[in-house]
Amino acid sequence: MRIFTLLILLLLINNSYGKNLTIKLSTLDLYPYVGQSTRKNGIVQNIIESAFDVINYDMETNFMPWDNALNETMIGNYDAVFPVSLTEERKKYFYYSEPVYYHHLVFLISIHSNIIYNKYDNLNKTYDELKKYRFGVVRAYANEKNFDQRTDLTKIISNNDTSNLLKLKNKTVDIVYIDKYVATFLIYKMNDQFKDQFKFLEPELANEALYIAFSKKAKDALNKRDSFNAGLKKIKESGLYDKILSNFQKTTSQPN
């Protein structure tokens, strides 16, 4: 009888050993970093998926508007949300991973605009010179921290970046705050509407890290965060991370 019981236990162990754990993630369509129709699902999703894969996690990725993704994950309905910028407010609700990637924040204006832009070390001085203009921003996005703290700037909120570009084209905003690669990708994707309509103000405003943020309300959140960091370290050491970056650089301006 003891031998039979031992055999059953061994069988159960063998059947469970090697099975991947599943992690539930929330995100948004944010080309070309993540999305349902981007090449290889975008660079950030590709990095995160690879990091989880080497530690035997399967990703269940759920797409939704960004404010929903943040709020639903905050209350523990999802394990983590990505790609997330770091803010002091969000740190109250999430455990942040190591940086996954960096994005380039810029101002986009009409090709016909004569807006003068000076970037100072103190960005508040930059914003002071642009106070008379209307800024297009996306609901629940975290922008450069000084910009977000300014209550004296006119910020017109949209649900997504595409809506902001349409507002810029239709002259209901003067400047759009956007990621440079996101803007480039959307202009290619909607070439019939956006070709030769816009230009970037140079130099870029900020270069900030993107993370995956684990809900403090979710089960084993710290362990999952630490496991992800270990997976991220592994793919960097193996060269896979650099390979993903190289592939991204080749396809950034090529829409699907």
Backbone torsions as a table, in degrees:
resi	resn	phi	psi	omega
1	MET	NA	-41.4	178.7
2	ARG	-63.6	-39.7	179.2
3	ILE	-63.5	-40.9	179.9
4	PHE	-63.7	-43.4	179.1
5	THR	-62.9	-41.4	179.0
6	LEU	-62.9	-40.1	179.0
7	LEU	-63.8	-40.1	178.3
8	ILE	-62.9	-44.0	179.1
9	LEU	-61.9	-42.6	178.8
10	LEU	-63.4	-38.9	179.2
11	LEU	-64.0	-41.9	179.2
12	LEU	-65.0	-39.9	179.1
13	ILE	-64.9	-44.1	-178.9
14	ASN	-64.1	-36.8	-178.9
15	ASN	-70.1	-31.2	-177.4
16	SER	-90.8	-25.4	-176.6
17	TYR	-65.2	132.3	176.9
18	GLY	89.6	-9.3	176.7
19	LYS	-71.5	135.7	-178.7
20	ASN	-74.7	145.3	170.0
21	LEU	-80.4	156.0	179.4
22	THR	-114.0	134.2	177.2
23	ILE	-118.0	132.5	-177.5
24	LYS	-94.4	121.6	-176.6
25	LEU	-120.4	150.2	172.6
26	SER	-117.0	148.8	179.8
27	THR	-162.1	-171.3	179.6
28	LEU	-135.4	167.5	170.9
29	ASP	-77.6	107.9	-179.3
30	LEU	-135.1	83.9	-178.5
31	TYR	-66.6	141.1	-2.7
32	PRO	-100.4	23.6	-176.9
33	TYR	-81.1	-38.9	-179.1
34	VAL	-157.9	147.8	177.8
35	GLY	166.3	162.5	-177.6
36	GLN	-78.5	-19.6	-176.8
37	SER	-119.5	2.8	178.8
38	THR	-78.3	156.4	179.0
39	ARG	-58.7	124.2	-178.9
40	LYS	53.9	27.3	177.8
41	ASN	66.2	13.1	175.9
42	GLY	91.6	158.4	-171.9
43	ILE	-67.2	-44.2	-177.0
44	VAL	-67.5	-42.7	178.2
45	GLN	-64.4	-37.4	178.8
46	ASN	-63.8	-43.4	178.1
47	ILE	-63.1	-47.4	-177.7
48	ILE	-64.7	-43.2	178.8
49	GLU	-61.4	-41.3	179.8
50	SER	-66.7	-39.9	179.2
51	ALA	-65.2	-41.1	177.4
52	PHE	-69.6	-35.3	-177.8
53	ASP	-61.3	-40.4	-176.8
54	VAL	-73.8	-13.2	175.0
55	ILE	-109.9	18.6	174.2
56	ASN	63.9	44.9	171.6
57	TYR	-114.8	138.8	169.3
58	ASP	-97.9	141.6	178.5
59	MET	-96.8	130.8	168.1
60	GLU	-109.2	103.6	-171.9
61	THR	-101.2	127.5	-176.6
62	ASN	-118.2	123.2	-177.4
63	PHE	-96.4	138.4	-178.7
64	MET	-164.8	170.3	174.2
65	PRO	-57.3	149.4	-170.8
66	TRP	-61.5	-42.1	-179.8
67	ASP	-64.3	-34.3	175.5
68	ASN	-66.8	-41.6	-179.8
69	ALA	-59.8	-45.9	179.1
70	LEU	-63.8	-48.1	-175.2
71	ASN	-68.8	-42.2	-179.4
72	GLU	-66.2	-35.4	178.5
73	THR	-75.5	-37.1	179.4
74	MET	-56.0	-38.7	-178.1
75	ILE	-89.7	3.1	172.7
76	GLY	94.9	9.9	178.2
77	ASN	-74.3	-19.4	173.7
78	TYR	-131.4	154.7	-179.2
79	ASP	-70.1	-40.0	-174.8
80	ALA	-155.7	163.3	-180.0
81	VAL	-131.5	146.4	179.1
82	PHE	-154.8	161.4	-11.7
83	PRO	-83.9	135.1	-170.1
84	VAL	-119.9	137.1	169.9
85	SER	-86.1	154.6	-177.1
86	LEU	-88.5	125.5	171.0
87	THR	-134.6	155.8	179.2
88	GLU	-63.5	-36.6	179.6
89	GLU	-64.2	-44.3	-178.6
90	ARG	-67.9	-29.0	179.7
91	LYS	-63.5	-17.4	176.4
92	LYS	-69.2	-24.5	-171.3
93	TYR	-116.6	-14.1	-173.9
94	PHE	-132.0	149.7	166.2
95	TYR	-96.1	124.2	-176.3
96	TYR	-90.7	142.4	174.0
97	SER	-76.4	179.6	165.0
98	GLU	-67.2	156.5	179.3
99	PRO	-55.5	133.8	180.0
100	VAL	-92.4	-40.2	-177.9
101	TYR	-162.5	173.0	178.5
102	TYR	-123.4	139.1	177.5
103	HIS	-117.0	161.4	-170.3
104	HIS	-112.1	110.3	-176.7
105	LEU	-92.4	131.6	-174.5
106	VAL	-139.6	167.5	168.5
107	PHE	-101.5	135.2	177.3
108	LEU	-116.1	134.8	-179.6
109	ILE	-132.7	170.4	176.0
110	SER	-65.1	146.4	178.6
111	ILE	-61.1	-22.6	-178.2
112	HIS	-94.6	-1.9	-176.2
113	SER	-74.4	147.5	176.3
114	ASN	-113.2	25.7	179.1
115	ILE	-60.4	131.5	177.5
116	ILE	-96.5	128.8	-174.8
117	TYR	-125.1	125.3	174.2
118	ASN	-123.5	125.7	177.5
119	LYS	-96.2	119.4	178.6
120	TYR	-106.4	160.2	175.5
121	ASP	-58.8	-38.3	172.3
122	ASN	-90.8	101.5	-174.3
123	LEU	-64.9	-20.6	176.8
124	ASN	-62.2	-31.1	175.7
125	LYS	-67.1	-38.2	175.3
126	THR	-60.4	-46.8	-178.7
127	TYR	-66.6	-34.0	177.6
128	ASP	-57.9	-40.9	-178.2
129	GLU	-72.3	-16.1	-177.2
130	LEU	-108.9	11.9	-172.7
131	LYS	-60.2	-27.1	-175.9
132	LYS	-78.1	-7.2	-175.8
133	TYR	-97.7	159.7	178.1
134	ARG	-97.3	125.7	-177.7
135	PHE	-100.9	132.2	172.8
136	GLY	-92.2	123.3	179.4
137	VAL	-130.4	164.5	-179.5
138	VAL	-104.9	137.9	-179.2
139	ARG	-54.4	128.5	174.7
140	ALA	73.7	0.8	174.3
141	TYR	-72.4	144.3	171.1
142	ALA	-96.1	118.5	179.2
143	ASN	-99.9	-171.7	175.5
144	GLU	-54.7	135.9	-165.8
145	LYS	-60.5	-37.8	179.2
146	ASN	-66.7	-37.5	177.5
147	PHE	-63.0	-45.1	-178.5
148	ASP	-66.5	-28.7	-179.0
149	GLN	-79.4	-16.8	-177.6
150	ARG	-76.4	121.7	178.2
151	THR	-99.9	-3.9	-178.0
152	ASP	-96.7	2.9	177.5
153	LEU	-96.1	145.7	177.8
154	THR	-84.3	109.2	-177.0
155	LYS	-115.6	117.7	-179.8
156	ILE	-101.9	120.3	-170.2
157	ILE	-91.6	134.5	173.5
158	SER	-120.7	166.3	179.1
159	ASN	-82.0	-19.1	-178.9
160	ASN	-159.9	171.9	-177.0
161	ASP	-68.0	-34.5	179.5
162	THR	-60.9	-42.5	177.9
163	SER	-61.2	-37.2	177.9
164	ASN	-64.6	-41.2	178.8
165	LEU	-64.6	-38.5	177.2
166	LEU	-64.5	-39.0	177.7
167	LYS	-65.5	-38.4	178.3
168	LEU	-65.9	-42.6	178.0
169	LYS	-62.2	-38.9	-177.2
170	ASN	-88.5	4.9	174.3
171	LYS	66.0	28.6	173.8
172	THR	-93.9	-8.3	165.2
173	VAL	-133.9	159.8	-178.8
174	ASP	-102.7	-31.3	-177.0
175	ILE	-138.5	135.4	174.8
176	VAL	-109.3	129.9	174.6
177	TYR	-89.5	118.7	-170.4
178	ILE	-155.9	158.3	171.0
179	ASP	-74.8	137.6	-174.4
180	LYS	-62.2	-42.5	-179.2
181	TYR	-71.3	-35.3	176.8
182	VAL	-62.1	-46.2	179.3
183	ALA	-61.4	-46.4	-179.3
184	THR	-59.3	-44.2	-179.0
185	PHE	-64.6	-44.3	-179.1
186	LEU	-65.9	-36.5	178.3
187	ILE	-64.2	-39.1	175.7
188	TYR	-68.1	-43.2	-176.9
189	LYS	-64.3	-35.2	-177.8
190	MET	-115.0	50.0	-173.7
191	ASN	-58.0	-34.8	-178.2
192	ASP	-65.1	-28.7	-179.0
193	GLN	-98.5	-32.0	-168.0
194	PHE	-111.4	-4.0	-178.4
195	LYS	-60.6	130.3	176.6
196	ASP	58.4	31.9	-179.3
197	GLN	-104.3	-25.1	-168.7
198	PHE	-132.2	166.0	171.4
199	LYS	-147.9	152.4	178.3
200	PHE	-86.6	145.0	168.8
201	LEU	-86.6	127.2	-178.0
202	GLU	-111.3	147.3	1.7
203	PRO	-79.4	172.0	178.9
204	GLU	-60.3	152.3	-174.6
205	LEU	-74.1	-45.0	-177.1
206	ALA	-158.9	155.2	175.5
207	ASN	-124.1	105.0	-169.9
208	GLU	-123.7	153.0	-176.6
209	ALA	-74.7	148.5	170.6
210	LEU	-113.9	142.5	-174.6
211	TYR	-130.7	170.9	159.9
212	ILE	-106.6	131.5	-174.3
213	ALA	-114.3	127.4	-175.0
214	PHE	-99.6	127.7	-176.5
215	SER	-65.0	131.1	176.6
216	LYS	-69.1	-13.5	178.7
217	LYS	-88.9	-13.0	-177.0
218	ALA	-84.2	156.3	-178.4
219	LYS	-68.5	136.0	175.4
220	ASP	55.1	37.9	-174.0
221	ALA	-61.5	-46.0	-178.6
222	LEU	-65.0	-40.0	178.6
223	ASN	-63.6	-41.2	178.5
224	LYS	-66.5	-39.1	177.3
225	ARG	-62.7	-46.4	-178.8
226	ASP	-65.9	-36.7	177.7
227	SER	-65.3	-41.4	177.6
228	PHE	-61.9	-45.3	179.2
229	ASN	-58.1	-38.0	177.8
230	ALA	-65.2	-40.9	177.8
231	GLY	-65.8	-39.7	177.8
232	LEU	-62.4	-40.9	177.9
233	LYS	-63.3	-40.1	-179.6
234	LYS	-63.0	-44.4	-177.1
235	ILE	-72.8	-24.3	173.9
236	LYS	-71.5	-43.2	-179.2
237	GLU	-67.6	-31.9	-178.2
238	SER	-80.7	-13.5	-177.3
239	GLY	93.0	-5.8	-178.9
240	LEU	-65.7	-38.3	179.5
241	TYR	-58.1	-47.9	179.9
242	ASP	-64.8	-33.7	177.8
243	LYS	-65.4	-40.9	177.9
244	ILE	-62.7	-43.2	178.5
245	LEU	-61.5	-42.1	180.0
246	SER	-62.8	-42.9	178.1
247	ASN	-64.1	-37.6	179.8
248	PHE	-63.8	-44.3	-179.2
249	GLN	-62.6	-30.0	179.2
250	LYS	-75.9	-24.0	-171.9
251	THR	-116.7	4.0	-173.8
252	THR	-53.8	-43.5	-175.1
253	SER	-101.3	22.4	178.7
254	GLN	-115.6	101.6	-179.9
255	PRO	-68.8	154.8	175.3
256	ASN	-77.5	NA	NA
